[in-house]
Every structure is written in C-alpha cells, then in structure tokens.
Amino acid sequence: MRRGPWGALLGLRRPWGLRGPRLRHVLEIMSGVLIANVGDIFNVFVSAYFAWALRTYPIILALLPGLANLRGGNMSAMAARISTRLQLGIGETSISGVMRSEAPAAVVASFAASVIIALMAAAASGISGLRAIAAAGISSALVLVAMIPFTVFVAVWVYRRGVNPDNVAAPVLTVVGDIVSIPSLVLAALLIASRSVEGIAAFLTLWAAFTGLVVAARLGGRLASTVRDLVVAMILTAVVESIAGGVLSRARAVLYTAGLIHIVASLLEDTGASASVVTSRSSTIIHLYGPERLLAYAPAMMAEALLGTLPNLLVLTGLGIAWGRILGLPLHPRGMLTAIVGGGSLIVALGSAMGVGVAAAAYKLSLDPDNAALPLITALVDLTGSLVIATLARGVA
C-alpha cells in the first residue's frame, strides 16, 4: 500500500524512542485531551444551568447517555474517515467538498441510530416510545446542523497545519458532542410538550431513518457500506453502554463516599478519547499499510497515548478535589489521586489495547475500522472504566 504524507509521523520506521515524531504524537494527544478537560469544565456549567430541565423532563436523562455517545462516536468516525482519505491522498480536500462526500452517511446513520437508542431508552425507562423517538429526532437534527460543519473543519484545518487529525479530533469531538447534547435535548423536550409536534417529529424522524437507509442501500457503494458499518457499531454500542450504566448505577453510593461521583463521567470521557486516538491511528495504519503492520507498532501507540494522557489525569484530579470542596462532597485526596491517575492510566492502557484489537477485528469482518471501531471503543472503555473505578472506589471509601 502507498505511503501517505503521514507515514513518517506514524513512526513505522522507528517504533520506539521519544524523539521527533514520537514526541510530536505525545504532544498532540496531550493537547487534544487537554481541550477535552476544558470542555469538561464548560460541560459542568451547562449541566448546572439546565438542572431545572433535567429535573422536570425525565426523557432528557433517559436519552442523554446513548445520544451523547452517538454524537461523539459518529463524528469521531467521520473525522477518522476524512483523516484516512486525506492521508491516502484520495477524494476531496476542500472543506465544502469533504462535507458533500462525508455528510450523507453521517446523517443517515445518526437518524437510524437515534431511533434504535430511543426505543431502547423507552423500554428501559417506561417513557412513551413515540415521545422518545420525537425527542431523539429533534435533538439529532439540531446537533447535526452544528457538528457536521465543525467536524469537517477540525479534521481538514488541523491536517493543513501539519497536525495528525487522528491525534486531536476524537477528544475534541467527544467533549463537544457531550456539551451540545443537553441543550438540544432540552429544546426537544420543550417542543414536544405539544402532542401535535410530538407526532409530527416522530413521523419525520422515522421517515428520515427509513428513507435514508433505503436510499443508501439502493445507491450502494461507499455510502451503503459506511451506513451499514455505523449502524452495526451503534447497536453494539447501545448494548454495551446500557451495561456500563448499570455498573455505575449500582456503584453510585460507594462512588459518592469515595468522592468520585462528580468526576467519573469526565474520567471516562478523557480515557475513552485517548483510546479513540489509538483506534483511529490503528485504522489509518491498516488503510495505509495493511493489518500485518499493526501489531508491531501497537505498543508504541499505546505508550504515546498513556504519556499524552497522564498530565491531563493530574489536572482532572485537581479539578475533582476543587469541585468536591465547592460542592461539599466527601474528599479523600490521596485516594482520589490513586483512583484517577492510577485507575485512569490502567483504563487508557486497557482501552488502547482494545482499540487496536477492535480495529483489527473490524477489518477481518470486512467492516471499515473508521466506521465500526471508533463508536464501539468509547462504549467498551465506559464499561471497562466503570468496573475499574467502581473497584478502586471501594478501596478509597
């Protein structure tokens, strides 16, 4: 396979050593996760501002985990596809051209996955399925209008400036997906207060999902395969996320006692973003050089992800202690440091290893790793991280 412009930065000639390309990878990953940390702080303010809506409209919390993961996974997959095609030197290179080629698959997959997530959330929470579909559809439409141009801009802009989009896009898009999910769901909940709007929104959502899938299947080619891969990944993601949510729900008391309850979401988000970086780079290596080159360089990618995340885990520990004091939560600073830095490092290591494995498995199953692996890996990290943090919290408490 041809060597793209990022061949040197992928470090395939020199798998070890923290100089040149290796150091650059670490700094880029560190920057991406640091941006995610800043986004976490903003997300706390957004959640606090809309606390009245979270209490008033139970449909928001019912849909929030699945839809937030959908936005981060779908947009990260889109950025990974753009990154791969730019590095291969194929397809469009302008922002408008990239948007025309990549947006249709993201839109169809988003509405199809939104219907699936809405039905699962309705079954789990007892909320009307029609209402859940309507809220998910309105929220998805609002988010797509904002995030598709933003995703294309981020991927193309950083590439043009010599930065590997695989290292930066996933952390940034994951936290932005979380931030925009709550306001879009609040607006959706307010709009569907009217029965007539609820029915129209549900019908349009189902129509968009069904029509999109039919058109994609009829057109075939890259659009059909991309939509297929994304929908398969989103179904698996919804199942894994429901299990992860159950783990955290059962551990909420011990997480509170350990002083970790307010920081666990940010920890899972940051570690998931780091694992997504390794997954995205693994996909790029597979596309550029074939899967046979992946295993030899996986340890180096995992080490870079860990080194790039460690400073941000220390920042997150400080934020956790500061917010704990402000909120009057139980505090165990030494235990929090162990749980967040030690536990977070373990989650990054496990998540990175899973990311390499999921990318390789997707390729063997004839799925594009850019589409199938990126959404799934964040859910797997949420599940693994929930188990790790719940276990460590018992020791801290």
WOMOCOR-V188337 format. One record per residue. RES is the residue in three letters. SS is DSSP state (H for helix, E for strand, - for the rest). PHI is phi in whole degrees, -180 to 180 (NA if undefined). D_CENTER is the distance of its C-alpha to the mean C-alpha in whole Angstrom. Layout:
BEGIN
((RES	SS	PHI	D_CENTER) (RES	SS	PHI	D_CENTER))
END
This chain:
BEGIN
((MET	-	NA	29) (ARG	-	-73	29) (ARG	-	-87	28) (GLY	-	-84	26) (PRO	-	-65	26) (TRP	-	-97	23) (GLY	-	-57	25) (ALA	-	-66	27) (LEU	-	-70	24) (LEU	-	-71	22) (GLY	-	72	25) (LEU	-	-75	27) (ARG	-	-89	30) (ARG	-	-141	30) (PRO	-	-72	27) (TRP	-	-127	28) (GLY	-	105	29) (LEU	-	-98	27) (ARG	-	-131	29) (GLY	-	56	28) (PRO	H	-57	25) (ARG	H	-63	24) (LEU	H	-63	24) (ARG	H	-64	23) (HIS	H	-59	20) (VAL	H	-61	20) (LEU	H	-66	20) (GLU	H	-67	18) (ILE	H	-63	15) (MET	H	-60	17) (SER	H	-65	17) (GLY	H	-62	13) (VAL	H	-71	12) (LEU	H	-64	15) (ILE	H	-61	14) (ALA	H	-64	11) (ASN	H	-61	14) (VAL	H	-62	16) (GLY	H	-63	13) (ASP	H	-60	14) (ILE	H	-62	17) (PHE	H	-63	17) (ASN	H	-64	15) (VAL	H	-62	18) (PHE	H	-65	20) (VAL	H	-62	19) (SER	H	-62	18) (ALA	H	-66	22) (TYR	H	-64	23) (PHE	-	-100	22) (ALA	H	-59	23) (TRP	H	-61	26) (ALA	H	-73	24) (LEU	H	-63	22) (ARG	H	-77	25) (THR	H	-80	27) (TYR	-	-117	25) (PRO	H	-62	23) (ILE	H	-64	21) (ILE	H	-65	19) (LEU	H	-68	18) (ALA	H	-65	18) (LEU	H	-93	16) (LEU	H	-58	13) (PRO	H	-59	11) (GLY	H	-66	11) (LEU	H	-71	11) (ALA	H	-62	8) (ASN	H	-66	6) (LEU	H	-61	7) (ARG	H	-63	7) (GLY	H	-63	4) (GLY	H	-69	4) (ASN	H	-65	8) (MET	H	-72	8) (SER	H	-64	6) (ALA	H	-64	9) (MET	H	-63	11) (ALA	H	-64	11) (ALA	H	-65	12) (ARG	H	-64	15) (ILE	H	-63	16) (SER	H	-60	16) (THR	H	-61	18) (ARG	H	-68	20) (LEU	H	-66	21) (GLN	H	-73	22) (LEU	H	-78	24) (GLY	-	75	26) (ILE	-	-123	26) (GLY	-	78	25) (GLU	-	-73	25) (THR	-	-121	24) (SER	-	-81	25) (ILE	H	-62	22) (SER	H	-67	24) (GLY	H	-67	24) (VAL	H	-63	21) (MET	H	-64	20) (ARG	H	-65	23) (SER	H	-84	22) (GLU	H	-105	18) (ALA	H	-63	18) (PRO	H	-56	19) (ALA	H	-65	17) (ALA	H	-64	14) (VAL	H	-67	16) (VAL	H	-62	18) (ALA	H	-64	15) (SER	H	-65	14) (PHE	H	-69	17) (ALA	H	-64	18) (ALA	H	-69	14) (SER	H	-62	15) (VAL	H	-64	19) (ILE	H	-62	18) (ILE	H	-63	15) (ALA	H	-62	18) (LEU	H	-66	21) (MET	H	-66	19) (ALA	H	-66	19) (ALA	H	-64	22) (ALA	H	-65	24) (ALA	H	-79	22) (SER	H	-106	23) (GLY	-	82	27) (ILE	-	-79	26) (SER	-	-56	27) (GLY	H	-63	25) (LEU	H	-62	26) (ARG	H	-65	25) (ALA	H	-64	22) (ILE	H	-63	22) (ALA	H	-62	23) (ALA	H	-65	21) (ALA	H	-64	18) (GLY	H	-67	19) (ILE	H	-62	20) (SER	H	-60	17) (SER	H	-64	15) (ALA	H	-62	18) (LEU	H	-63	18) (VAL	H	-69	14) (LEU	H	-62	15) (VAL	H	-60	18) (ALA	H	-86	16) (MET	H	-88	13) (ILE	H	-63	15) (PRO	H	-60	17) (PHE	H	-64	15) (THR	H	-63	13) (VAL	H	-62	16) (PHE	H	-61	18) (VAL	H	-60	15) (ALA	H	-63	15) (VAL	H	-72	19) (TRP	H	-64	20) (VAL	H	-68	19) (TYR	H	-63	20) (ARG	H	-65	23) (ARG	-	-101	24) (GLY	-	80	23) (VAL	-	-105	20) (ASN	-	-73	18) (PRO	H	-59	15) (ASP	H	-60	13) (ASN	H	-84	13) (VAL	H	-113	12) (ALA	H	-63	10) (ALA	H	-59	7) (PRO	H	-61	7) (VAL	H	-67	9) (LEU	H	-70	7) (THR	H	-63	4) (VAL	H	-72	8) (VAL	H	-65	10) (GLY	H	-60	8) (ASP	H	-67	9) (ILE	H	-65	12) (VAL	H	-80	13) (SER	H	-67	12) (ILE	H	-65	15) (PRO	H	-59	18) (SER	H	-67	17) (LEU	H	-72	18) (VAL	H	-63	21) (LEU	H	-64	22) (ALA	H	-63	22) (ALA	H	-63	24) (LEU	H	-68	26) (LEU	H	-69	27) (ILE	-	-85	27) (ALA	-	-61	30) (SER	-	-87	32) (ARG	H	-61	33) (SER	H	-66	34) (VAL	H	-65	30) (GLU	H	-58	28) (GLY	H	-65	30) (ILE	H	-64	30) (ALA	H	-64	26) (ALA	H	-64	26) (PHE	H	-63	28) (LEU	H	-64	26) (THR	H	-65	23) (LEU	H	-63	24) (TRP	H	-63	26) (ALA	H	-63	23) (ALA	H	-66	21) (PHE	H	-66	25) (THR	H	-63	26) (GLY	H	-62	23) (LEU	H	-64	23) (VAL	H	-65	27) (VAL	H	-62	27) (ALA	H	-61	24) (ALA	H	-65	26) (ARG	H	-70	29) (LEU	H	-72	28) (GLY	-	69	27) (GLY	H	67	26) (ARG	H	-66	23) (LEU	H	-61	21) (ALA	H	-64	22) (SER	H	-68	21) (THR	H	-66	17) (VAL	H	-61	17) (ARG	H	-59	19) (ASP	H	-62	16) (LEU	H	-66	13) (VAL	H	-65	15) (VAL	H	-59	16) (ALA	H	-63	12) (MET	H	-69	11) (ILE	H	-64	15) (LEU	H	-63	14) (THR	H	-63	11) (ALA	H	-61	13) (VAL	H	-66	15) (VAL	H	-64	14) (GLU	H	-64	12) (SER	H	-65	15) (ILE	H	-68	17) (ALA	H	-61	15) (GLY	H	-62	16) (GLY	H	-64	19) (VAL	H	-62	19) (LEU	H	-66	18) (SER	H	-62	21) (ARG	H	-70	23) (ALA	-	-98	23) (ARG	H	-61	23) (ALA	H	-66	26) (VAL	H	-72	26) (LEU	H	-65	23) (TYR	H	-67	25) (THR	H	-62	28) (ALA	-	-80	26) (GLY	-	76	25) (LEU	-	-111	21) (ILE	-	-63	20) (HIS	-	-86	19) (ILE	-	-116	17) (VAL	H	-65	15) (ALA	H	-64	12) (SER	H	-66	12) (LEU	H	-63	13) (LEU	H	-66	10) (GLU	H	-66	8) (ASP	H	-69	10) (THR	H	-68	10) (GLY	H	-64	7) (ALA	H	-65	6) (SER	H	-65	10) (ALA	H	-65	10) (SER	H	-66	7) (VAL	H	-60	10) (VAL	H	-63	13) (THR	H	-63	11) (SER	H	-64	11) (ARG	H	-67	15) (SER	H	-62	16) (SER	H	-63	16) (THR	H	-63	18) (ILE	H	-61	20) (ILE	H	-61	21) (HIS	H	-68	21) (LEU	H	-80	23) (TYR	H	-127	25) (GLY	-	95	25) (PRO	H	-67	24) (GLU	H	-67	27) (ARG	H	-92	26) (LEU	H	-74	22) (LEU	H	-63	24) (ALA	H	-66	26) (TYR	H	-108	24) (ALA	H	-61	21) (PRO	H	-58	22) (ALA	H	-66	22) (MET	H	-63	19) (MET	H	-65	18) (ALA	H	-64	21) (GLU	H	-64	19) (ALA	H	-63	16) (LEU	H	-66	18) (LEU	H	-65	20) (GLY	H	-72	18) (THR	H	-93	16) (LEU	H	-53	19) (PRO	H	-59	20) (ASN	H	-73	17) (LEU	H	-67	18) (LEU	H	-66	21) (VAL	H	-62	21) (LEU	H	-65	18) (THR	H	-62	21) (GLY	H	-62	24) (LEU	H	-63	22) (GLY	H	-62	22) (ILE	H	-68	25) (ALA	H	-64	26) (TRP	H	-66	24) (GLY	H	-62	26) (ARG	H	-67	29) (ILE	H	-64	29) (LEU	H	-86	28) (GLY	-	73	30) (LEU	-	-86	28) (PRO	-	-59	30) (LEU	-	-127	29) (HIS	-	-136	29) (PRO	H	-52	29) (ARG	H	-67	29) (GLY	H	-67	28) (MET	H	-65	24) (LEU	H	-61	25) (THR	H	-64	25) (ALA	H	-68	22) (ILE	H	-78	20) (VAL	H	-77	21) (GLY	H	-68	22) (GLY	H	-65	20) (GLY	H	-63	17) (SER	H	-64	18) (LEU	H	-64	19) (ILE	H	-64	15) (VAL	H	-62	14) (ALA	H	-63	17) (LEU	H	-66	16) (GLY	H	-65	13) (SER	H	-65	14) (ALA	H	-63	17) (MET	H	-65	15) (GLY	H	-61	13) (VAL	H	-62	16) (GLY	H	-66	17) (VAL	H	-66	15) (ALA	H	-62	15) (ALA	H	-66	19) (ALA	H	-65	19) (ALA	H	-61	17) (TYR	H	-63	20) (LYS	H	-65	23) (LEU	-	-89	22) (SER	-	65	22) (LEU	-	-106	19) (ASP	-	-75	17) (PRO	H	-58	14) (ASP	H	-58	13) (ASN	H	-89	12) (ALA	H	-87	12) (ALA	H	-82	11) (LEU	H	-62	7) (PRO	H	-66	6) (LEU	H	-72	9) (ILE	H	-66	8) (THR	H	-65	5) (ALA	H	-67	8) (LEU	H	-65	11) (VAL	H	-67	10) (ASP	H	-59	10) (LEU	H	-68	13) (THR	H	-62	15) (GLY	H	-65	14) (SER	H	-61	16) (LEU	H	-65	19) (VAL	H	-65	19) (ILE	H	-68	19) (ALA	H	-62	21) (THR	H	-67	24) (LEU	H	-67	24) (ALA	H	-61	24) (ARG	H	-64	27) (GLY	H	-73	29) (VAL	H	-69	28) (ALA	-	-66	30))
END
